[in-house]
Amino acid sequence: MPYSEIPLSVSRFMADITERCGEARAHWAKNFNAAFANTLLTTVKRLDDGTTFVLTGDIPAMWLRDSTAQVRPYLPIAKNDADLKQMIAGLVKRQFKYINIDPYANAFNEEANGNGHQTDHTEMNPWIWERKYEIDSLCYPVQLAYLLYKITGETEQFNQDFHDGVKKIVDVWTVEQDHDQSPYTFQRDTWRQEDTLTHDGKGTPVKKTGMTWSGFRPSDDRCTYGYLVPSNMFAVVALHYLEDIYTTLFDDPELVNHIRRLRGNIKQGIADYAVVSNKAGESVFAYEVDGLGNASIMDDSNVPSLMSAPYLGYCDKEDPLYLATRRTLLSDENPFFYEGQYAKGIGSSHTPENYVWPIAMAIEGLTTNDKSEKERILDTLVACDGGTNLMHEGFDVNNPDNFTREWFSWANMMFCELVMDFFDITIDSHMPENTKETTND
C-alpha cells in the first residue's frame, strides 16, 4: 500500500532541516519539505510480497535508475527507522526481481500487464515497460543494496534474487565488452531518432576497448558512440561494491575473480580510450567513445554524467583530470551548457535548447566543496520552480515558467540531497577501504 501519511522519523527530519534553514533560507525549507514528502506520498508503494514499487512520477512504471535515486536521501533516516529500512530493502528486492526477468530492460511494470512499449523490435515481455539497455540501470540497484548495508547494517536485501541478479549483471557487462557477440538489438518505429538504434538495432560500430557497451544514456536517448564513459565509471564503482560484498559477507572466490578482472578491464579501458584533448589542449574525459578514434566532448544532465564522477564515488572532487573536465563541461565547449537570464547549467538532448535540468544543477552543487556555489545553486533552483515548490525535468533559462514534467520525483530528491549536503548530511558513495580510482595512473 502507498504511504497515507509521513512517518514520524521523516517528519522530524524535515523539521530539523527547517530549523537549520532558519529565516534566511526558509525558501529552501519550503521546497525541501514539499519534495521530501512528495516522493513517499505519491511514488512509493509497499506490496504484499514484501517488495516496494516506486513510480518514476508521471509515467506509470518503475525505472531501476530513478527508483534508487528517489529513495537514496532517506538512507540516513533509515539507519534509525526499521520500517523505512524495510521499505528500501523491499525496493532492492523488487529491483533484482526485475533484473532476473531481463537485465537488458530499464523500466518495468508493477505487474505483468503488458503496458509500455510492447511494439518495440526487441525481446519484450509483459513485465517490461521499456527495454533500452543502459549500464546505469544495473549499477543503481547494486549501489542501493550496498549503501543500505553500509549505512544501516541491513542484509536482508542480499537474497537469492540478489545473488542470481549479480551474476546476470557481471555476465552482461562481460558480453558487452565485445558487442559484436551480443544478443541485444533494439529498434523502435518512431520519428525521434534518439529512441532507436542504427545498424539493424545494434548501434554504431565499436572496437573492443575493455570498457562495456551501452545502447542508451541515462536520459534514455541513444548513445552516439557505444562506450558511455560516465556509465563505465559507475560500473567500476559498482563492481568494487560487489567485490566487497562477496569477500566480507559471502564466500565466492570464483565470482570475486570474475568481478576483479572485469573491473580492471573497464578501468584500463577508460584510461586508454576515454581521455582526450579539449580545445585548449588540456586532457579531459570524453563523454562517449567508440575505440575507433571518435569521441564526444559534452555532458548530459542525467546521472551518471561526467560531472557526477565524484558523486558516484569514482574520483575525488579535487582530482586534476576531473577538474579540467568540469571546467570544460561548464563552458560553451559543451553543446548542452546553457546560460540565460535566470539560470545556467547543463541540459540534455532529451529536452529543448536552453532548458537546464535541476538534476544537473544539483550534481554541480554536490560535486564542489565551495559552500557559496552550493548556496547559489539552491537559491536558483527554488527561484526557478515555476511556482510549484517542486523540481521539474528541465526549465528555460530565460523563462522558468516554461518547464517539462511537472511531476518528476528524481529531480525532487536530487534537490533534497543538495540541501542535506549543504548542512553536512552526506551519503558517502565512495568505494570501500579508501580505494577510489585515481584518474591519472
Phi, psi and omega in degrees: 000148176292160174293131176264342176209162182284130177302151183301320181297324179288319177300318179295322178295317178298321178294324178295316178297318179300317180294319179297323180295322181063192181290324185297328182238033181299332179293327175296313184299321180299313179289322179300311182297320179296315183287318184295324177282324186302318183297314180294320186279339187240342187238339187265126180231117177277127184258161185296337182275008179087002177261172183233131177253132183236112176294145176288339183142250186273012173239131187279055180212166179247123174269135177301319180293301187302317185299323176296310182297329182292328182257348184307317181294348177277350185302317179298330179283323183298338179304327182240019178226103186298324183289319178295322176299319179295322178299316181290319176299322177296326176293316178302317180299317180291321178302315182285333170300317180292318179301323178289335174290315179194107181289352178268352183271150181253339184216144188227157174274157177295324178230172177279068188257000177074014177286163177098208190269063186288345181269000177297148180271085178193182185274080180278158167213169189297341178284336192268127172279317181208144184239050174273117184282122181225126181308317186296336178297336178264335178289316188299315178297325175297316180300313183295317179301317183288313181295324176300317178294313184292322185275323186248345184084000183290137178233000184294341179290343181273062181267188183295324176301321178298310182298317179295320181294321178300317179296323176294319179299310182297321179294316180297314181296327177289314177303317185282001167289340175230081190298337178300334181266002185284144174278352189277130168223156180208126172219146178229138175282102188202155173279340185270103189293339177292348183262008181216154180264146179279184175053055178057036175085005180266346183086172182295150184299147176224160174252149178297133183230348191102330175288170180248141190282150173225135178283325188224156176276169176293354170281353188072012171268148184294153173285142172286315175239147197285345180258102183274106192297310180298328177289326174293324174300315180296322179297321177301315180294314181299320179293326176293320174303313182296321177301318179295316180300315187272004170249335182258325183257328185226153183251096179219076185301325180296315178295319180299318179296319177297315180299315181296318179297313182297315180298317179296320178297315182294314179302317179292323177298320177298314181296322186279328190237341190261356179260120184230179179257137174275186183299331181274001180084008178278149174282127179220165173281135168282156176281315177221148173220167177239000182079354182254007179109351179268142181206153176241129173262106184187179167212156176247158187285340183280155181255129013283138174229168174298321178303328187274003187309315177291324178299322178288340183097012183281325183208174177279155178297333184260010178300128185301319180293321176296316182296321177295320177296316181301314179300321180293319181294330180264038178220174181287359173290335173274114184296348180251017172268126182234144177222132182217201186294325188250339186201165171216150181164194185257135177251212188202155171294347184282342182229169186297161175302144180072010173262121175260158185251130173304328177300312181293323179294320177297317178297321177302320178288322183287345183250019173238151174267359185274107182297326180294326176291318177302316181295316179302315183293318179296318177300317180295316182299318180291320181292338185249030182273006179066022179076016185257347187065014178230165178268161180237180177292301178213158176217157184285126182295343179253355177199088185297347176287347173264112182214163176251143177061094178296331184236106183218096190296323180303313180297319178304314185283334173293321174300313180300319181295326178291320176300314179301315180299320180302325179264021173064029170258097191245157176243109187278113180265001187292157186291154185296158175061026179054039182253046176300147178290134170271146186264001184233025177254000000 
